[in-house]
Every structure is written in structure tokens, then in C-alpha cells.
């Protein structure tokens, strides 16, 4: 068999004409935003275009699937000639305007071909050299190369190992360590058919906003609670960006829309530990909170709003508080209240003797008291205020009450249900989230098919079966494998909270689909030990990740850009839909996830049709056929016209229909977008009906109102608290003390060169974006650190080695380690890849949130010489 050493393949960036040229052209236009939106420059939307651009070569432009963990979706296209991508561009289908914006790609999108078709693309089924069924040689995972094997051999091995683990140990011995949707979609249908698997319950990107905020009256994560983007641009006077950096962290148009509001006169305020590029672009006034203290800041703001109201009036919207909320004061206490304590009483210090005023909050969060008072005044009812939040502040230990504290500010000022106001996650996961879903993606037809209940591969009488609501907390993933035990509180991040129970487990197999858990799961320094302990590790992936080098068998699936697909409702702008075309037939041996799973099901004695009733072509066709365009009252019109000839050419089942655009025309254009205008039928004021008459349009809480005092929240939290914490029905601040000897607090920002686990291996992006650790100038001077110096960042759980960036735009006592770095742990145990999760570990506390953004660390200058730049390091499937 041919031996494959993927790490020996050196990437020549000159071979990536499209991606390289696009990125380089974009850099000239990017400024401080690294090209996430370049409308402020003179550069055309087509990164390859210019006044003296050469004649375009022959070929076909195809819309590329950019389905990575950065939120919304943008339009990226490739010029394909004889099956080869020779150029990339972004949206130039129409002239750009606020009403009809182009869907422009960011740096990552413009490097998409380099990521998905790079020299380190996983081309063939691979087996780790020393692995055998008799002796897995687990100690060599991550240390040795691979050999190419046939699909039959690879599938036979995987099927046999699955048969063995299920029949001998049951489904709880099979573990999927990452709970991101892409991985679940790839392999969960297979594992569920065999009897299930042990899964992870992790707050991931949403932080404490996943702790069933519907109890408070919010939607999940605060999503879709905001006015239409046109209202924000036209009517907002003040816009608060809380823990947001759309110029880096959100792709596409968010920065464009915020800038339009700024140009129309809106004043911006930024709340966070560093003055980021988006805040600078919008000339925002900075509220410099220390990491993890945002809850104290908002409680202090609420206390000041109450004080100012009592002193001079004109701050609180008392009518809204009494009609649309419960628990703010004695007059609005709920009938199920277990105490007589109101939020107003807590703010005044009536229960603990400490008024929650500006001085109290300032001592905790670091924001000057006068700025807290100014912020409170600005939140007054007579100002049109949009309270926009990201999720960064919720990804902190002790942040369980942050969503409720933030909501309370909006309720006190009455900034809900009227023009120019709003509260929610504006432009974090969608580009214009408020209102009717204008273009609504159709279902693929599987929900209409009743599938048979399949017998599990194991005998429930002989092995331990599935335990209901049994999930490993994200902080305990690697410990569960190593120690065979973990705490379970149920599927806590889906609202099912149980009393913590210590359970035993005997995990034998890890099956990952598009898995980046080696980077994304806390305690990365324990990852090698955990994965080396297992009997078998299989990864289904097309490009390398931090986890892939630890696999015994690697099954190459199709790259995103090698598949026809339509982006779903949850991943896109409400005003448009993207239809992706496969760039070419893969020249290698990669197969689709469905094909892989069908082959394994057959080998294990199942009928694949009982799991996958439709072909992939039929699924794609069904989605297109069922996609509709809604008017402002949600009256749907079919998007696609389908003829008998289309159905015959596709080889699928279906019926002809009349729509707004022909099937092949849509596939050719790759996008359908509705042009907007100010005051059109899609204008939307979120919760206007609720504000007018709460009983007619209730919130999802038990009372149907916003619950500033929420007994259900307190009962839920006090049942499932993992370290004995207690919670009040109203928001309070929970201090998280720094670890002794580690006085600084680390947070990690989304960074332009990566999208979660993806793109970190793209050499072009590694060269364009250096990813240093940023620390405050005073903290750096105290440690003798200058800009560009190599530094060691350590915690009780690990150490990383990076270069320093010194700035006054980060609060004292904090450091920023960019998100997305893969762990590259050397012989001394030092992570040279800069993975933030190498520094984060420990037992879960509170509701078990993954508190990535207030981690105790220490920083010191490293005397081991200068560091090689990242782009000189080749990240591939397996190290030498």
C-alpha cells in the first residue's frame, strides 16, 4: 500500500490563483476591517476587477458554498475552466445600495478555494500506519503518518469496529465529542440508527443565552426580537453594541448596515473589554468593562436609571414596566413569587444593605462611575435606543444572569415594540433578522415520510442502553474519556435541567464528522491523552482539522463546494437565498456523507432507505421546489418555476409549478434577492403588537410577559447548579475569583483568519492575519514586554506561546487570545498554535456554561528566541 505523509505536501500559494489574488486585492481595500466589508473604499465588489483589468478568461462562474461558523452567508463565486477554479469574486449581480445590498464575501470567503481544495485536502481513505484491530497502538495517535487504503477496506474496518463496540458495550461507549450542527448532520443519522451515542451538552457560542431564556420572555438567544434593518438605519438615535465586533466576527453586511445608521446620525456605544475595529469605525463611546463583569455593569446601569427616575423623572417607562413586565417593583410582583423581593428593592440595597449604583458597579467592572451614570441617562425612555448584543459576554463563567440583566435595561427604558428601538442579537447570526422571512427555504421532504423504527445493533438486555437526557458537559469531554465519569444535568442547553448526577462511562470509540473538538473543546492539553486511550477513532472530513491527526481511519467526504445545495433559513439573510453549485466532480475519491453512511448501514445489516428515503438529488430538488417568497403578511409564492423537462433532466420525482424564476436560471445566478425600500411591506417593528396589547401576543414566559422577576429561572438554576451556587429570581452579579497566581483575565475574539475550526490551515490567511496576543500597555510594561516580543501565556491547565501586541485599547488586567488557533503542543508541553482552550479547563460551575471569556492567566516574556511566523508552519493531517 502507498504510504501517505500529508504533512510532507508543501502548499505553493501560486497554485491558488483565485483565492490568492482575491485576498491580496481585498487587503488593499480592507483597512481596519480586514476586508469584511469594503464599501468604504473605491474597490469594486469583484475582487478581480479594476479599471485596467485584463480580459476575462473563458469559463463558467459558479456560486460557492461557504458554510462555516461565522454566522450569516455571503456570495462567493468561482470561475471554473475545464473543472479547474482559476479565479474568485464576490457578489456583482447588481449595483450596490442600502436598499439592495450586494452580498459581499469576507477574507475567509475569498480564500475559500484554497481551504477546500488545498494541497492538504484529504483525497483518499486513510489508515494510521500502525493501527490494527488487535492492537490499536493508541499511543501513536497524532505522531505517525497514514497509508492509503481502498474504500472497501476502510468501510469494512469502520463497520466491524462499530459492530464490536455496540454489541459488546452499547451506545454509551460511542462518543461524538463535538456538538456543532455540521458534525451531527454528517454522522448522527448513522449512529442513531445503530442505537444512539453519548453526546455533549455545551453552551458553545451562545453562552448563557442558551439556558432557556424563553422563561424570561426572550426568544432563544434573543434572536429575531429586533426591528427590521431599515428601521435601525432610519430611526435609531442610539445603538449599543454589547460584546460585538461585526467587522471581524460577522460576515457580509452587518458592518455596512451599522455604518449606514451612523451616517444617518446614530450615536454608537460599545460595551466590552477592548475597543475593537467596529467600535472605531462607528466612533463609538467605549464602556471598558473587565471580562466577565458585564452583569455587574448592567445592574449598575439599572440602579442608576432607578435613582435618576426618583430624583428627577423622565428615565423609566413605568407604563411598559407595569403592563408588559413582572417583578420590577412591589406593584408588579408575580403571583407565583416565592419571596417579596423585587428588582427595584435589590437595586436600592433593601435586602443586602448595598445600593447597586454607579460606584458599586464601577468597583467591579472598571467602567468609570460617571460613564455608568451617562449610560443610564442615555437609556432613558425619551431616547430611541437599540440594544444590540453579541454572545461574547455570555461566554463567561458567572454570566447566568446576564440575559436577564440586559433585558431589564431595555424594559426599564421601554425600548421594545416601537420604531427606532429594539433589543436582541442584531446582525450576529443573520444580516437583517426582524420580521417576516421574505425568502423561506423549503423542506427537503423527509418530515413527510414515516420511517420505520429500527432495531438497535446492541442487545438492551446485555449491555447498558440509552439513558434519557444523559449528556456530558462540554468542560468534561476529555475527563470523561480519561477518568470514566462526569456530571450530567440533562440536555441543559436545550432547557432540560436536572439535578447534577455523577455518572460512570466507558467510552471506547469516538466518531467525528467534520470534527474540530481538539480545538473547540476546553482543556485542549488533555485532548491527546484522551484520544490515545480509545480503542478506535474515525473522522469523516474533507479538510484537516486539529482532531484529524488522532484518527485511526479517515473517511474523505465531499467538500462543501463539491455539492449542490441551498442554504437553509437559519443560516442566511431574510431577504435572499443562495443556491450553491458544485464546482466540479472531485478528482479524488471523496464521497458524500450520505453515501458513506449508506455503505456502512448495508454492511451492518440495515436497509439504507430506512434512514435515507431520498437520493441527494431528490433532497436538493425538494428544497428548491418548496422554497417560497412571502409578502409582508406571509402569503407565499413559489420561488422556482419547474417544468416537466426540468424533472426529466434531473431524474427526480416532482410536479411542474409556476414561480418567480426558472430552475436553471436560479442555479446559474446562484442567488435570489428581494430589493427593499424604506417603508415597504416588509418593514417590521418587533413586538409592536405585544406592546400594544400583551395578552393578544404573549411572550413565551409563563406569565406571557417579560419576567424581570422570574421564579421559573430561579427554580431551574437552583436545581441544576453544578457547584452549589444559588440564584435569585431577578438578576444578580456572581463574582468569579481569579485563580491564585494568574492575575490576568483572558478573553478570545473571533478573528478574521478563522471561522471556528476552519481556515486556520490556509497559508494565505495565516500570512495576512498574524493572530498575536493583545495586552494592555501598562500590563506589558510591568512585565518588560514590547510589541512583537514572544510571550508565554499560562494558566493552571496549559501554556501557549505567541507574539505580543501591546495596546491601550484593551482594559488593564485583560488579554485577548484570538479564537481559531489549533493546538500545536511541542515536546515541552507548550502550545505553539495559540489555542485558547489550552488555557481553559476545570470543573463546571453554575449552569455549566463554557466560560471562554474570563479565564485566569499569567503572561511573561519568553527568552527562547524569536518565533517563526505562522505562515511558515504547515498545518496538515499529521505531524512528522
Secondary structure, 3 states (H helix, E strand, C coil): CCEECHHHCCCCHHHCHHHHHHHHHHHHHHHHHCCCCCCCCCCCCCCCCCCCCCCCCCCEEEEECCCCCCCCCCCEEEEEECCEEEEEEECCCCCCCCCCCCCCCCHHHHCHHHHHCCCCCCCCCEEECCCCCCCCCHHHCCCCCEEECCHHHHHHHHHHHHHHHHHHHCHHHEECCCCCHHHHHHHHHHHHHHCCCEEEECCHHHHHHHCCHHHHCCCHHHCCCCCCHHHHHHHCCEEEEECCCHHHHCCCCHHHHHHHHHHCCCEEEEEECECCHHHHHCCCEEEECCCCCHHHHHHHHHHHHHHHHHHHCCCCCHHHHHHHEECCCHHHCCCCCCCCCCHHHHHHCCCCCCCCCHHHHHHHHCCCHHHHHHHHHHCCCCCCEEEEECCHHHCCCCCCCHHHHHHHHHHHHCCCCCCCCEEECCCCCCCCCCCCCCEECCCCCHHHCCCCCCCCCCCCCCCCCCCCCCEEEHHHHHHHHHHCEEEECCCHHHCCCCCCEEEECCCCEEEEECCCHHHHCCCHHHHHHHHHHCCEEEEEECCCCCCHHHCCEEEEECCHHHCCEECCHHHCCCCEEEEECCCCCCCCCCECHHHHHHHHHHHCCCCHHHCCCCCHHHHHHHHHHHCEEECCCCCEEECEEECHHHHHHHCCCCCCECCCEEHHHHHHHCEEECCCCCCCCCCCCCCHHHHHCHHHCCCCCCCCCEECCCHHHHHHHHHHCCCCCCCCCCCCCCCCCCCCCCCEEEECCCCCCCECCECCCCHHHHHHCCCCEEEEHHHHHHCCCCCCCEEEEEECCEEEEEEEEEECCECCCEEEECCCCCCCECCCCEECCCCHHHCCCCCCCCCCCCCCCCEEEEEEECCCCCCCCHHHCCCCCCCC
